[in-house]
Amino acid sequence: MTDCMFCKIAAGEISATVVYEDDDVIAFEDVNPQVPVHTLIIPKQHYANIGDDVPSEVLGKVFSTVKKVAELKGIEENGYRIVANTGDDARQTVHHLHVHVLGGMRLPIRMGPAD
């Protein structure tokens, strides 16, 4: 998609602090981190969200990258949370499939106010 911010990051058209990259996925730091470690993992190919008929091998690649990111960020031992917001009601703000890897502190049960 030509207007998708995450597609532009994957293509190198927008700079990002890259944590991990291979032929299929890219992981980069969230520009508005909610906790000390807040890294996003996206497939390089565009899918709007996890319900967008994403092939199982793409989902597998995204989710297998979570462990790599946790290791690279040093949060694998104490634990981390993964979140995939899907759609407007879930507060998905960029409509490109992405997984948040959150950690670096004891996470609250609830991540913020519901409004």
N, C-alpha and C positions, 0 to 999 in steps of 0.2 A: 504494500500500500504506500502510495507516495506521500500521504500526509500523516503517517503513523510515526510518532516520536521514537518508539522502540525499534521500528524497522530502520529508521535513520541511524540509531545507535549501532544496530547490528551491521549496517553497511559502512560504518565509520564516518558518516556524514555529520553526526553530532558526537562530541567528545563525552566520554564517561570514564570513571575510575574503574577499570576492568580488573576483576579478581581472577577470572578464569575464562578461557575461550577455546573452542575447538571448531570443527567444521559445521556442527549442528546447533550449538548453543553458545550463549555468552552470559556471563554473570558479572554484574557491576553494582557499585554502591548506590543506594537510594539517595537522591538529592535532598530528601527531607526525612532523615532517619528518625525513627520513633524510639529506638533503643541503641545501645552502643554498637551492636553489629546489626546492620539492616542491609542485606544484599539481595538483589533481584536476579532471578535466573529466567531467561527467555529463550524460546527456540528462535533461530534466525529466520525461519519461515513464518509468515504471518498467520496467526489464528486469533480470532477475537477473544476467545476465552476457552476454558476447559470443556465447555459444552459444544464446541464448534467442529464436531466430527474430526477431532485430532487423532491421527493414526497412533496406535498403541506404541509403536517404536519411538515416536516423538515424545509422548508422555513419559515413556521409560527413560529416555535420554535426559529429559528435564529433571525428573525425580532422582535419577542416579547421580546427577551433578550436585544434588543437595549435600551428599556426604563429602564430596570433594571440597565444596565451599566451606562446610563446617570445619574440615581439617585445616584448610588454608587460613581461615579466620581464627583458629584456635578455640573453637567452642564445642568441639565434638565430645570432650570429656564431661563437661558439666551439663550439657543439653542445650536444646534450641527448639524453636517453634517454626513450623512451615505453614504458610497461609497462601491460598489461591482464591482471591476474590473473583466472583463470577457475576457480572452484570451490575446494573446501576444500584439496585437495592442492597447489594453487598459492598457498595462503595468502590467498585472498580473504576478507577479514574483514567487509566490508559487501557484502551480496548485492544490489547495484544496480550495473549496468554503470558502470564508471568507468575512466578512463585516467589514469595518473600521468605527469606531465611533470617530469622530474628533471634538474637541472643546476646551474650556478653554480660548478662546480669540475670538475677532471679526475676523471671517475667511475672507480671500480675496475671491473675485469672482473667481479668477483663482488660482490654487494651485501650480503653478510653471511653468517653461519654457517648451514650446513644442519644442522638438528637433527631 
